[in-house]
Amino acid sequence: MAEHAEHPAYPVGLRLSGRRVVVFGGGQVAQRRLPALIAAGADVTLISPSATPSVEAMAEAGEITWVKRRYEDGDIADAWYALVATSDPVANAAASAEADRTKTWCVRADDAEAATAWTPATGRSEGVTVAVLTGHDPRRSAAVRDAIVEGLRDGSIAAPQHRSRTPFVALVGGGPGDPDLITVRGRRLLAEADVVIADRLGPRDLLNELPPHVEVIDAAKIPYGRFMAQEAINNALIEHAKAGRSVVRLKGGDPFVFGRGMEEAQALAAEGITCTVVPGISSSISVPGAAGIPVTHRGVAHEFTVVSGHVAPDDPRSLVDWASLAKLTGTLVILMGVDKIGKIAEALIAHGKDPETPLALVQEGTTATQRRVDATLATVAETVKAQEVRPPAVIVIGDVVGEGPEKLVK
């Protein structure tokens, strides 16, 4: 191929399912390339005297056939495609020469000019495979690929389908508030939505990116203020879904962590409407982390418990066993408990928790207005009043509060 190097490569998609592919060398190159060959359904034979632990695991799992020896003439017989990636230049040249004789497309990891095929930088997004070749600049290929794939995933690159799109309903966890902390899938579904029913605690900045035709419904449940009843939310989901629209229910955190997501899924199911649930990053873990607090730490806490604090311990509706929680030695994370923290602290102390147990309240975590207020179980009630802590805030109780390098976390 060296004498034709001035000509661009001809791009093509190989359908390798059930077809023999030979890989020479079991090192890092093979470790990177084998998963894609396996995913393509290729019948892969690895020829190498040794392999990395990851490649060896593929062989042990039966995903590839491993022949533990060096290259021998005739190894490429009946192969449709070959990848030459050993540390022996002589063996590489011999395998490449055999590929030429048998007219088998061959990639050379050590000498691109001597190869008959080049491996593009590839990425995938929802059934679309992006493959980029930029000659002899693999870093640029990877950068271009990443930009395209990310654009397809977050909707910044429009990719209209010629076939009619099937409407969908998705319960999307938006994460703790920072718009960068929504999942890739959640952001892509937002970009495809016709209707978005959004919570106050969802990543509101993402709503500004929606096209003008998207209808945004405010489902904010503001404590002790104006709110949209759950039944009304359910009805809106059902109404728009039955009208053939693509609907995203954008929720804060994770849909199934104190998010009433299951109630919405059940209401849709009762009407014969299926929905996709897209998990989100829960504030119970991410917000303490953003404030420099690890919910578990070696030698300090081997477990953490997440509790809803929207119902006080002395309320007959409470389902929480506060007596048992007080006996735990790990971390206690309380959501929706700012206005009840005084009574919660009293209950924990009454059931044996040390009044000097450290505690932190992280208000509006992961956002530009995040702030952390420290206290103890004994002082938290007065601290919340004095510091005017307001929801949303995540409360962390336990010795881990003093472990995090807060000054290093921005």
N, C-alpha and C positions, 0 to 999 in steps of 0.2 A: 504493500500500500504506500510505501515511502515515495515512490515516483509520482504518485497522484495526490500528494499531500495538499496541493493547492486547491483541490476540489472539495466542496463541502460533503459531509457524510449524508447518506440517504437515510432518513428516519423511517423506521418500520416497527410495528408491534409484533413480537413473536408469540405465537400461540403454542406453548410448550407442554400443554396438558397431556400426560401419558407418553411424552417423547423423551428419548434418552439424552441426558446432558451430562457431560463429564467435567469435573472440577479437579484441577491439580493443585495441591497445596492446601493444608488445613490451618493456615494461620489467620491473621486479622482480616486480610482481604476476603477470604472465604467466609469468615464469620459475618462480615457485612453483607455479602452477596447471596449467601445460601437462603436466608429467610424469604427473599423475593422469589427465588426459583422454586422453593417449596410451595409458596402461596400460589404460584402459577400452575401448580400441579405437575411439574416436571418430574421425570424419573431420574433422580440425581445419583450419580456414582462419584464418590470422592476417592481420589487416589493420592495417598500421602502416608508416609511412615509415622507421622505424628499429627496431632490436632490440638487446638485450644480446648479448654473445658467446655465451652459453649458449643463448639462444633461436635465434640465427642457426645454431648448430651443429645444433639439432633440424631446422631447415629444410633444411640441407645434407645431413643424413642421410635426408631423405625422410619424417621422422616427421610433419611438418606441411606445409601449403601456405602459403607466405608471399606475400601481395600487398602490394607496397611502395608504399603510398599511404595517405592519410587516409580516414576513413569517408565513404561516399557512400550516399545514400538507395537502398534496395533491397538492401543488403549482407546483410540478415538473411533474405532470401527463402529458403524451404525449410529454414531452420535449426530444430533442435529445442531448442537451448540457446545462450545467448549470454553472454559475459563482457565487460563494458565496463570498460576499465582504462587509458584514455589520460590524458594530462596536460592535455587540452583540455576544459574543462567544457561548452562549447557542443556539441562533437562527442559527448560522453558523453550529454548530454540528448537530442540528436537520435536517437542509436542506441537509447536507452532508449525513446523515444517510438515508434520503428518497431517495437520488440519488443512494445510494448503493442498496436499496431494488428494485428500478425500473430499475436498470442497466443503469443508465444515466451517461455518462462521466461528471465529476464534478471537477472544479478548485476551490481550497480554497485559498483565498488571505491571510488568517491568519495562515494557517497551511498546508504547502506543503506536509508534510508527511501523512496527513490524506486525501489528495486529490487523485482522481483516474486519474487526468490529470494535466499536467503542461503547462503553457503558455510560448512558446518560445519567444525569442527576434526576431522580424520579421522586414524585410525591403523589399522594392520592387524596381526593376529597369527594365524598359522596358519589362514587362510581366514575369519577373523572380521573384519569391518570395523566399527570403532567411530566413530560420528559424533556430535558434541556441539554443541548450540546453546544459548547462554545469553543470547540477546537481543543487547544492545549491549556485551558484555564479552568480547571475543575472547581476552584473556589468561586469563580464568577457563575459557573453553571449552577452550583448549589445556591448561591444568593438569589439568582433569578428564579429558580424553582421555588425557593421559600417564599419569595414575594408573591408569586402567582398563587400558590396553594393557600397562603394566608388570606389573600384577597378573595379567593373563592369561598373560603370558610367563613370569613366575617362579613361577606356580602359587599365589600368595597369594589370588587370586580364583578360586574353583572354578567351572568351566564344564562340567558333565557333558554328555556327548553322549547323545542319545536312541538313536542307532544304536549297535550294538556296536562297540567300539574294536578295531582290528586290533593284535594284539601286535607288539612290535618288539624288536630288539636294537640297542643303540647303544654304540659305543666313544667315550666322551666325554672330551675333554681338559679337566681341571679347572683348569689354570693352575698358577702357581708356589706357591700356598698360601693367599693372601688369598682368602676366599670371594667377594669382590666382583669378582675377576678371571676368573671363569668366564664363558663366553659366554652370551648370552641364550638361545640354543637349547639349550645344555647344561643350563641351570638348568630350563628348561621340561620337558625330557625326564626329568630327575630327579623332577620333581613328578608325572610320569605313570607312574613305574616301579612294578612290583610287587616287583622284586628289584634290589638294588644290590650289585655286587661292587667293593669299594673298596680302593685302594692306601693305604699309609701316607702317601705324599707328596701325596695328593689333598687338596682343601679339606675337611678333616674337619668343620669347623663346619657345613657344609651338611647333614650327616647328621642333625643335631639337628632340622632342619626337616621331615624326612620323616614322613608319617603312621605311626601305630603298626602298621598292617598290612604295611608294607613290610619285607621281609626283607633285612637287611644282612649281607653275607658279607665277612669280613676277609681280604683277599688281600695283607696287608702282607708285603713282602719286606725284612725288617730285616737289614742287613748283619751277617754272622757271628752271626745269631741265628735265631729261629724264622721260618720262611717257608712260604708255600704254593707248591708246585711249579707251574711253568707248565702242566704237563699237567693238574693238578687244576683250575686256573683255566679252562682250555679246556673240560674236562668239565663244570664247573659252568655255564658259559655255554650249552653244548649242551643239558644236561639241562633247565634252566629254560626255554630257548627252545622245546624240543619239548613241554614241558608247557603251552605256550600263554601263558606269562607275558611281560610287558614287562620287559626286562632292560637295565640300564645298567651298563656296565663303566666305573667312574669312575677315571680315571688322572691322575697328576700331570703337569703340563706339557701337551705335545701327544702324542697316542697314537703318532705315527710318528717321534718324536724320541727315540731310545733307550728307547722305551716298550714294545717287543715287541708293539705293536698289530697289525702285519701277521701275526704268528704266530697271534694270536687270530682275525683275520679269515679266515686260511687254514683254520684248524681248523673254523670255522663253515661256510665254503664247502664243505669236504669232506663235510659232513653235509647239504648243500643248504639251508643257512640264510643268508640275506642279512643284512647289518648296515649300519647307518648310521654313518659316521665323522664325528664332530664335532670339528673342529680346536680346539686349545687354545693359550693363550699360553705359548710355550716359556720356561722359566727361563733359557735361554741368552741371551736378550735382555732379558727383564723384570727379572730379578734384578740384573744390573749397572745397569740403568736406575734401579731403586729405590734403589741405593746411590750414585747420582750419577755413574755411569760410562757414557759413551756408547760403544757397541761400534765405531762409526765416528765420525770427526770431520774436518771439512774441514781439509786441510793436515797431518793427523796419521795417519789410517788410512783407506784406501780399500777395505778388505775386512776381513772377519772370518771366522774358521774355527772351527767347533764340533767338538770331539773328545771321544770317550768315554775317560775315564781309568781305567776299571775293570780294565784289563789293563795291566801295566807294560810299558815299552818293551823290556825284555830277555826278556819272556815270548814263547815261540814261537807263542802263539795271537794275538799282536798283529797287527792289520791296518793299523796306522797307520804312515805313512812319516814318522817323526820327523825324519829328515835334511832332507826337503823343507820340513817345517813350520818348522824352525829358520831357513831362508833367507827366509821370508816377512817382509815389513815391516809387515803389518797386525796386527790383534788376534787373539789366540788365546784361545778360551773353552773351558774344560775342565769337563765334568760328570762326576760320580762319580769324582773323582780325588784326594780328600783324603788317603787313606792311601798313594797312589802318587806324590804330588807331588814327593817327594824324588828318586825315580828319574827322573821326568819332567823335572825341572829339570836333573839331571845329563846326561840325553840331549840336551836342547836346547843346553846349554852345550858339550857335546862336539862337537856338529855346527855350532858357530860362533855360537850366540846369545850376545849380550853378557850376562855374569853380572849386570850392574847393571840389566838390564831390569826395570822396575817391575811389580809383581804385586799383586793384591788377591784375598782370599778373602772371599766374602759368604756367611755362614752363615744358614740359615733365612730366606732373602730374602723380602720382602713380608709377613712375619708380624710379630707383636708382639715377637718375640724376635730379630729380625734384628740382625746385627752385622757390621761390616767390619773385616778385619785386613789391613794393608798390609805388603809385604815386597819383596824382589827375588828373582830366580832363585837368586842365591847364598845368600840367607838364609832362603828359604822353609821348608826342611826343619826347621831349628831353631825358626823362628817358630811353625810349626804345633804343635810339641810344647810350646813355652813358653806359647803362648796357648790350648792345649787346644782347637784347632779340631776340630769334629766334623761329620760329614755330617748332613743334606744341606748342601752348600756349592758354590757356583759359583766357579770360579777364572778370573780375567781376567788375561791377560799382554799387556803392550804399553804404549806411551806414552799411550794413552787413559786409563790409570789415574789420571794426574795432571791430567786435563782437567776432570773433573766438579765442579760446585759442591756438594760433599758436604753442607756445612752448610745448604744450602737445601732438601735433599731429606729429607722426613719420611716 
